[in-house]
Amino acid sequence: MKLQYIKKENAVIVYLHGHVDLTVTASIEKAIDKLILSEPESHFLLNMKAVDYVSSAGLGIFISLMNSLKKRNKKLAFCSIDPDVKKIFKVVKLTEVFDIFKTEGEAIAFLKEG
């Protein structure tokens, strides 16, 4: 999976697509790790608008990403999660762990706060 991303304000917005499962998690993790190193002062926002499925392996990379950013005192936020995908987050109680927003604008405003 090739990641698309843009830098906006103090955040890198990563646009994920399709299924986030075991077949793509390694490439996603590698690409995001590179972005973290190249953008050490940035928070990260995962725009999930085009994601229609997330497996446990996908959830695992999100948790790993959050922990990596926390070590750098940076935030991770999510936006535009499909209702069916959000159910997966709810079942494993990750809606209580992650900062999730309806829109990209709301998430950027949250990340601006620091």
PyMOL CGO cylinders between C-alpha atoms (Angstrom):
from pymol import cmd
from pymol.cgo import CYLINDER

trace = [
    CYLINDER, 0.00, 0.00, 0.00, 1.37, 3.38, -0.99, 0.3, 1, 1, 1, 1, 1, 1,
    CYLINDER, 1.37, 3.38, -0.99, 0.53, 6.04, 1.54, 0.3, 1, 1, 1, 1, 1, 1,
    CYLINDER, 0.53, 6.04, 1.54, -0.65, 9.46, 0.55, 0.3, 1, 1, 1, 1, 1, 1,
    CYLINDER, -0.65, 9.46, 0.55, 0.01, 12.25, 2.99, 0.3, 1, 1, 1, 1, 1, 1,
    CYLINDER, 0.01, 12.25, 2.99, 0.17, 16.01, 3.32, 0.3, 1, 1, 1, 1, 1, 1,
    CYLINDER, 0.17, 16.01, 3.32, 1.57, 18.37, 5.92, 0.3, 1, 1, 1, 1, 1, 1,
    CYLINDER, 1.57, 18.37, 5.92, -1.00, 20.81, 7.29, 0.3, 1, 1, 1, 1, 1, 1,
    CYLINDER, -1.00, 20.81, 7.29, -0.43, 23.14, 10.21, 0.3, 1, 1, 1, 1, 1, 1,
    CYLINDER, -0.43, 23.14, 10.21, 1.53, 21.14, 12.79, 0.3, 1, 1, 1, 1, 1, 1,
    CYLINDER, 1.53, 21.14, 12.79, 0.36, 17.74, 11.57, 0.3, 1, 1, 1, 1, 1, 1,
    CYLINDER, 0.36, 17.74, 11.57, 1.05, 15.14, 8.96, 0.3, 1, 1, 1, 1, 1, 1,
    CYLINDER, 1.05, 15.14, 8.96, -2.24, 13.83, 7.57, 0.3, 1, 1, 1, 1, 1, 1,
    CYLINDER, -2.24, 13.83, 7.57, -1.98, 10.27, 6.28, 0.3, 1, 1, 1, 1, 1, 1,
    CYLINDER, -1.98, 10.27, 6.28, -4.71, 9.01, 3.97, 0.3, 1, 1, 1, 1, 1, 1,
    CYLINDER, -4.71, 9.01, 3.97, -5.24, 5.26, 4.25, 0.3, 1, 1, 1, 1, 1, 1,
    CYLINDER, -5.24, 5.26, 4.25, -7.20, 3.25, 1.67, 0.3, 1, 1, 1, 1, 1, 1,
    CYLINDER, -7.20, 3.25, 1.67, -8.97, -0.11, 1.45, 0.3, 1, 1, 1, 1, 1, 1,
    CYLINDER, -8.97, -0.11, 1.45, -8.28, -2.91, 3.86, 0.3, 1, 1, 1, 1, 1, 1,
    CYLINDER, -8.28, -2.91, 3.86, -5.80, -2.34, 6.66, 0.3, 1, 1, 1, 1, 1, 1,
    CYLINDER, -5.80, -2.34, 6.66, -4.93, -5.95, 7.36, 0.3, 1, 1, 1, 1, 1, 1,
    CYLINDER, -4.93, -5.95, 7.36, -1.98, -8.29, 7.70, 0.3, 1, 1, 1, 1, 1, 1,
    CYLINDER, -1.98, -8.29, 7.70, -1.12, -8.03, 4.00, 0.3, 1, 1, 1, 1, 1, 1,
    CYLINDER, -1.12, -8.03, 4.00, -0.37, -4.29, 4.25, 0.3, 1, 1, 1, 1, 1, 1,
    CYLINDER, -0.37, -4.29, 4.25, 0.48, -3.58, 7.87, 0.3, 1, 1, 1, 1, 1, 1,
    CYLINDER, 0.48, -3.58, 7.87, 4.24, -4.00, 7.47, 0.3, 1, 1, 1, 1, 1, 1,
    CYLINDER, 4.24, -4.00, 7.47, 4.39, -1.53, 4.58, 0.3, 1, 1, 1, 1, 1, 1,
    CYLINDER, 4.39, -1.53, 4.58, 2.14, 0.96, 6.39, 0.3, 1, 1, 1, 1, 1, 1,
    CYLINDER, 2.14, 0.96, 6.39, 4.22, 0.74, 9.55, 0.3, 1, 1, 1, 1, 1, 1,
    CYLINDER, 4.22, 0.74, 9.55, 7.48, 1.18, 7.64, 0.3, 1, 1, 1, 1, 1, 1,
    CYLINDER, 7.48, 1.18, 7.64, 6.16, 4.19, 5.71, 0.3, 1, 1, 1, 1, 1, 1,
    CYLINDER, 6.16, 4.19, 5.71, 4.77, 5.90, 8.82, 0.3, 1, 1, 1, 1, 1, 1,
    CYLINDER, 4.77, 5.90, 8.82, 7.97, 5.25, 10.77, 0.3, 1, 1, 1, 1, 1, 1,
    CYLINDER, 7.97, 5.25, 10.77, 9.87, 7.05, 7.98, 0.3, 1, 1, 1, 1, 1, 1,
    CYLINDER, 9.87, 7.05, 7.98, 7.42, 9.95, 8.17, 0.3, 1, 1, 1, 1, 1, 1,
    CYLINDER, 7.42, 9.95, 8.17, 7.86, 10.22, 11.94, 0.3, 1, 1, 1, 1, 1, 1,
    CYLINDER, 7.86, 10.22, 11.94, 11.62, 10.44, 11.49, 0.3, 1, 1, 1, 1, 1, 1,
    CYLINDER, 11.62, 10.44, 11.49, 11.34, 13.04, 8.73, 0.3, 1, 1, 1, 1, 1, 1,
    CYLINDER, 11.34, 13.04, 8.73, 8.70, 15.08, 10.61, 0.3, 1, 1, 1, 1, 1, 1,
    CYLINDER, 8.70, 15.08, 10.61, 9.82, 14.89, 14.27, 0.3, 1, 1, 1, 1, 1, 1,
    CYLINDER, 9.82, 14.89, 14.27, 7.94, 18.06, 15.28, 0.3, 1, 1, 1, 1, 1, 1,
    CYLINDER, 7.94, 18.06, 15.28, 4.60, 16.96, 13.82, 0.3, 1, 1, 1, 1, 1, 1,
    CYLINDER, 4.60, 16.96, 13.82, 1.53, 15.34, 15.24, 0.3, 1, 1, 1, 1, 1, 1,
    CYLINDER, 1.53, 15.34, 15.24, -0.14, 12.69, 13.08, 0.3, 1, 1, 1, 1, 1, 1,
    CYLINDER, -0.14, 12.69, 13.08, -3.69, 12.38, 11.78, 0.3, 1, 1, 1, 1, 1, 1,
    CYLINDER, -3.69, 12.38, 11.78, -4.93, 9.22, 10.09, 0.3, 1, 1, 1, 1, 1, 1,
    CYLINDER, -4.93, 9.22, 10.09, -7.76, 10.01, 7.71, 0.3, 1, 1, 1, 1, 1, 1,
    CYLINDER, -7.76, 10.01, 7.71, -9.76, 6.79, 7.46, 0.3, 1, 1, 1, 1, 1, 1,
    CYLINDER, -9.76, 6.79, 7.46, -12.39, 7.96, 4.97, 0.3, 1, 1, 1, 1, 1, 1,
    CYLINDER, -12.39, 7.96, 4.97, -11.39, 5.38, 2.35, 0.3, 1, 1, 1, 1, 1, 1,
    CYLINDER, -11.39, 5.38, 2.35, -10.76, 2.48, 4.77, 0.3, 1, 1, 1, 1, 1, 1,
    CYLINDER, -10.76, 2.48, 4.77, -13.43, -0.20, 4.70, 0.3, 1, 1, 1, 1, 1, 1,
    CYLINDER, -13.43, -0.20, 4.70, -11.85, -2.80, 7.00, 0.3, 1, 1, 1, 1, 1, 1,
    CYLINDER, -11.85, -2.80, 7.00, -9.29, -2.92, 9.81, 0.3, 1, 1, 1, 1, 1, 1,
    CYLINDER, -9.29, -2.92, 9.81, -7.97, -6.23, 11.16, 0.3, 1, 1, 1, 1, 1, 1,
    CYLINDER, -7.97, -6.23, 11.16, -6.37, -6.86, 14.54, 0.3, 1, 1, 1, 1, 1, 1,
    CYLINDER, -6.37, -6.86, 14.54, -2.98, -6.46, 12.84, 0.3, 1, 1, 1, 1, 1, 1,
    CYLINDER, -2.98, -6.46, 12.84, -4.08, -3.03, 11.63, 0.3, 1, 1, 1, 1, 1, 1,
    CYLINDER, -4.08, -3.03, 11.63, -5.22, -2.06, 15.10, 0.3, 1, 1, 1, 1, 1, 1,
    CYLINDER, -5.22, -2.06, 15.10, -1.84, -3.22, 16.37, 0.3, 1, 1, 1, 1, 1, 1,
    CYLINDER, -1.84, -3.22, 16.37, 0.06, -0.80, 14.14, 0.3, 1, 1, 1, 1, 1, 1,
    CYLINDER, 0.06, -0.80, 14.14, -2.20, 2.04, 15.27, 0.3, 1, 1, 1, 1, 1, 1,
    CYLINDER, -2.20, 2.04, 15.27, -1.38, 1.26, 18.91, 0.3, 1, 1, 1, 1, 1, 1,
    CYLINDER, -1.38, 1.26, 18.91, 2.33, 1.01, 18.06, 0.3, 1, 1, 1, 1, 1, 1,
    CYLINDER, 2.33, 1.01, 18.06, 2.16, 4.35, 16.24, 0.3, 1, 1, 1, 1, 1, 1,
    CYLINDER, 2.16, 4.35, 16.24, 0.41, 6.00, 19.18, 0.3, 1, 1, 1, 1, 1, 1,
    CYLINDER, 0.41, 6.00, 19.18, 3.08, 4.72, 21.58, 0.3, 1, 1, 1, 1, 1, 1,
    CYLINDER, 3.08, 4.72, 21.58, 5.90, 5.85, 19.30, 0.3, 1, 1, 1, 1, 1, 1,
    CYLINDER, 5.90, 5.85, 19.30, 4.42, 9.35, 19.05, 0.3, 1, 1, 1, 1, 1, 1,
    CYLINDER, 4.42, 9.35, 19.05, 3.79, 9.55, 22.81, 0.3, 1, 1, 1, 1, 1, 1,
    CYLINDER, 3.79, 9.55, 22.81, 7.52, 8.97, 23.41, 0.3, 1, 1, 1, 1, 1, 1,
    CYLINDER, 7.52, 8.97, 23.41, 8.11, 12.10, 21.31, 0.3, 1, 1, 1, 1, 1, 1,
    CYLINDER, 8.11, 12.10, 21.31, 5.34, 14.04, 23.10, 0.3, 1, 1, 1, 1, 1, 1,
    CYLINDER, 5.34, 14.04, 23.10, 3.28, 14.06, 19.92, 0.3, 1, 1, 1, 1, 1, 1,
    CYLINDER, 3.28, 14.06, 19.92, -0.36, 13.16, 19.36, 0.3, 1, 1, 1, 1, 1, 1,
    CYLINDER, -0.36, 13.16, 19.36, -2.15, 10.73, 17.09, 0.3, 1, 1, 1, 1, 1, 1,
    CYLINDER, -2.15, 10.73, 17.09, -5.70, 11.41, 15.96, 0.3, 1, 1, 1, 1, 1, 1,
    CYLINDER, -5.70, 11.41, 15.96, -8.14, 9.71, 13.61, 0.3, 1, 1, 1, 1, 1, 1,
    CYLINDER, -8.14, 9.71, 13.61, -10.90, 11.17, 11.47, 0.3, 1, 1, 1, 1, 1, 1,
    CYLINDER, -10.90, 11.17, 11.47, -13.61, 10.19, 9.04, 0.3, 1, 1, 1, 1, 1, 1,
    CYLINDER, -13.61, 10.19, 9.04, -13.90, 6.58, 10.21, 0.3, 1, 1, 1, 1, 1, 1,
    CYLINDER, -13.90, 6.58, 10.21, -16.52, 4.54, 8.39, 0.3, 1, 1, 1, 1, 1, 1,
    CYLINDER, -16.52, 4.54, 8.39, -19.30, 3.45, 10.78, 0.3, 1, 1, 1, 1, 1, 1,
    CYLINDER, -19.30, 3.45, 10.78, -18.57, -0.26, 10.19, 0.3, 1, 1, 1, 1, 1, 1,
    CYLINDER, -18.57, -0.26, 10.19, -14.87, 0.26, 10.87, 0.3, 1, 1, 1, 1, 1, 1,
    CYLINDER, -14.87, 0.26, 10.87, -15.68, 2.31, 13.96, 0.3, 1, 1, 1, 1, 1, 1,
    CYLINDER, -15.68, 2.31, 13.96, -17.62, -0.69, 15.30, 0.3, 1, 1, 1, 1, 1, 1,
    CYLINDER, -17.62, -0.69, 15.30, -14.33, -2.63, 15.27, 0.3, 1, 1, 1, 1, 1, 1,
    CYLINDER, -14.33, -2.63, 15.27, -12.68, 0.14, 17.31, 0.3, 1, 1, 1, 1, 1, 1,
    CYLINDER, -12.68, 0.14, 17.31, -15.62, 0.09, 19.76, 0.3, 1, 1, 1, 1, 1, 1,
    CYLINDER, -15.62, 0.09, 19.76, -15.61, -3.69, 20.23, 0.3, 1, 1, 1, 1, 1, 1,
    CYLINDER, -15.61, -3.69, 20.23, -11.98, -3.65, 21.38, 0.3, 1, 1, 1, 1, 1, 1,
    CYLINDER, -11.98, -3.65, 21.38, -12.53, -0.42, 23.34, 0.3, 1, 1, 1, 1, 1, 1,
    CYLINDER, -12.53, -0.42, 23.34, -10.06, 1.62, 21.29, 0.3, 1, 1, 1, 1, 1, 1,
    CYLINDER, -10.06, 1.62, 21.29, -12.55, 4.47, 21.03, 0.3, 1, 1, 1, 1, 1, 1,
    CYLINDER, -12.55, 4.47, 21.03, -11.57, 5.09, 24.66, 0.3, 1, 1, 1, 1, 1, 1,
    CYLINDER, -11.57, 5.09, 24.66, -7.85, 5.12, 23.80, 0.3, 1, 1, 1, 1, 1, 1,
    CYLINDER, -7.85, 5.12, 23.80, -7.66, 7.04, 20.53, 0.3, 1, 1, 1, 1, 1, 1,
    CYLINDER, -7.66, 7.04, 20.53, -8.68, 10.62, 19.76, 0.3, 1, 1, 1, 1, 1, 1,
    CYLINDER, -8.68, 10.62, 19.76, -11.31, 10.16, 17.05, 0.3, 1, 1, 1, 1, 1, 1,
    CYLINDER, -11.31, 10.16, 17.05, -13.05, 12.99, 15.19, 0.3, 1, 1, 1, 1, 1, 1,
    CYLINDER, -13.05, 12.99, 15.19, -15.79, 13.16, 12.59, 0.3, 1, 1, 1, 1, 1, 1,
    CYLINDER, -15.79, 13.16, 12.59, -13.96, 15.56, 10.31, 0.3, 1, 1, 1, 1, 1, 1,
    CYLINDER, -13.96, 15.56, 10.31, -10.41, 16.38, 9.35, 0.3, 1, 1, 1, 1, 1, 1,
    CYLINDER, -10.41, 16.38, 9.35, -10.98, 19.99, 10.42, 0.3, 1, 1, 1, 1, 1, 1,
    CYLINDER, -10.98, 19.99, 10.42, -12.01, 18.99, 13.95, 0.3, 1, 1, 1, 1, 1, 1,
    CYLINDER, -12.01, 18.99, 13.95, -8.96, 16.74, 14.25, 0.3, 1, 1, 1, 1, 1, 1,
    CYLINDER, -8.96, 16.74, 14.25, -6.57, 19.46, 13.02, 0.3, 1, 1, 1, 1, 1, 1,
    CYLINDER, -6.57, 19.46, 13.02, -8.05, 21.90, 15.53, 0.3, 1, 1, 1, 1, 1, 1,
    CYLINDER, -8.05, 21.90, 15.53, -7.45, 19.35, 18.31, 0.3, 1, 1, 1, 1, 1, 1,
    CYLINDER, -7.45, 19.35, 18.31, -3.84, 18.79, 17.20, 0.3, 1, 1, 1, 1, 1, 1,
    CYLINDER, -3.84, 18.79, 17.20, -3.21, 22.56, 17.04, 0.3, 1, 1, 1, 1, 1, 1,
    CYLINDER, -3.21, 22.56, 17.04, -3.85, 22.71, 20.76, 0.3, 1, 1, 1, 1, 1, 1,
    CYLINDER, -3.85, 22.71, 20.76, -0.55, 20.99, 21.32, 0.3, 1, 1, 1, 1, 1, 1,
]
cmd.load_cgo(trace, "trace")
